[in-house]
Amino acid sequence: MRVRYAEGLSISVLIIPALCDRTLFDSGEPTIHLPYIEKLIEEARRIKPDTKVNFDTNGYMTEESLERILGFTTSITYDLKAYMMRFTLP
């Protein structure tokens, strides 16, 4: 099961469904790796269809990317690393 997106994908595809009931994408902003993540999840779910996916994001993405993410994720976490004591919502 070789995929051209990134070296090591075939190893990840075998490990995720075999050892885990879910996978988490975080560390930086995973949206920049969206094509790789989509392919990884597609392959993992081919092996184990009920593989759960958590996508940890800072929320900085296009609407198109969000729709793509909603198509494969089972949960989304927003990681807020900065805050202001006072803010207003639009």
N, C-alpha and C positions, 0 to 999 in steps of 0.2 A: 504494500500500500504506500506508494511514493507520491508525494505532492510537491509541486514546484514552488510553493509560496515561501517556505523557509526551511533551512536545514534543521533536522530534528523533529519535524512535524510528525513523521510516521512513528517515532518513539512516543511522543506525547499522546497520540491517538490511541496507542495500545495501553498506556499507563492510566489515563484518566478513567475510562470505563471499568477497567479491571480492578483498580484499587480504591476508587472514590465513588460516592453517590452524587457528587456535585463538583463543579469547578468554579473558581473565582478568578476573574480578570481584574487586576488592579495594578498598582505601581506605575506612577506617572499617570498618563491619560491613555487608557487602552483603546480609545476610539481611533487613534492614529494607526492602529494595527487591525482595523476592522476587517479587511479582506482575509487576512490570515486567521483571525478569530472565527469568522463565519465558516471558513473551510474546516478548521479544527473541530468545531462543534458539529458540523455536518458529518464528518468522518466518525467522531465519537458516538453520535446518535445512530449511526449505521450499525455500530457494534452493540450499543446499549441505548435503545430508543428513549428511555426515561431519564437520561442524564440531565441533571439540573445545572443551571448556569446562573451565577451571580455576576453582575457587571457593576464594578465600583468606579464611579466617574466623578469628575468635578463639575459635570454638567455643561462643559464647553463643547458643543457639537451642533451640527446643522439639524434641521428638522428631518431631512432625508436620512441622516445617520441614526437619529433617534428611532425612526420608523424601522430601519433595518435591525437595530438592537432589540426593539420590542418584538421582532419576529422570532428571535431565538432565546431570549433570556427568560428565566423564571422569576428573577428578582433584580432590582436595581438599587444600589446604595449610592447616595450622594455624599461625597467626602469633602467636607468643608474644613479647610485648613486656616482660614482667616475670617475674622469677623470685625464688625464695628459695634460699639456700644449702642449706637443709635442708627437706625436705618428706616427707610420707608419703602413700602411695597408699591409697585406701579398700579 
